[in-house]
Amino acid sequence: MQYTVIEFFQSETEKERRRNLEHLLQQLRLINGPKDGGTDATA
């Protein structure tokens, strides 16, 4: 499922926003990881 920024802003609670933000950052690491050191970003 594709993550969207809209989902982040529609979050109702701080916990939900934090979880969504961490998910977004994880997706960015998965995209950028292999060409920036090659470490496994799924850990």
C-alpha positions as CSV (number, residue, x, y, z in Angstrom):
1,M,0.0,0.0,0.0
2,Q,1.4,3.4,-1.0
3,Y,1.8,5.9,1.8
4,T,0.7,9.4,1.3
5,V,1.4,12.7,3.1
6,I,-2.3,13.2,3.3
7,E,-2.5,10.2,5.7
8,F,0.0,11.9,7.9
9,F,-2.0,15.1,8.2
10,Q,-5.3,13.3,8.7
11,S,-4.0,11.6,11.8
12,E,-6.0,12.4,14.9
13,T,-3.6,11.7,17.8
14,E,0.1,12.4,18.5
15,K,0.8,8.7,18.8
16,E,-0.7,8.2,15.3
17,R,1.2,11.1,13.8
18,R,4.4,9.8,15.3
19,R,3.8,6.3,14.0
20,N,3.0,7.7,10.5
21,L,6.0,9.9,10.5
22,E,8.3,7.0,11.5
23,H,6.7,5.0,8.6
24,L,7.4,7.8,6.2
25,L,11.0,8.0,7.3
26,Q,11.4,4.3,6.9
27,Q,10.1,4.4,3.4
28,L,12.6,7.1,2.6
29,R,15.4,5.0,4.0
30,L,14.3,2.0,2.0
31,I,14.4,4.2,-1.2
32,N,17.7,5.9,-0.4
33,G,19.5,3.1,1.6
34,P,21.0,0.9,-1.2
35,K,22.8,3.8,-2.9
36,D,24.0,5.3,0.4
37,G,26.1,2.7,2.1
38,G,24.1,-0.4,1.1
39,T,22.8,-1.2,4.7
40,D,19.6,-3.1,5.3
41,A,17.0,-0.5,6.1
42,T,14.4,-3.1,7.1
43,A,15.9,-3.8,10.5
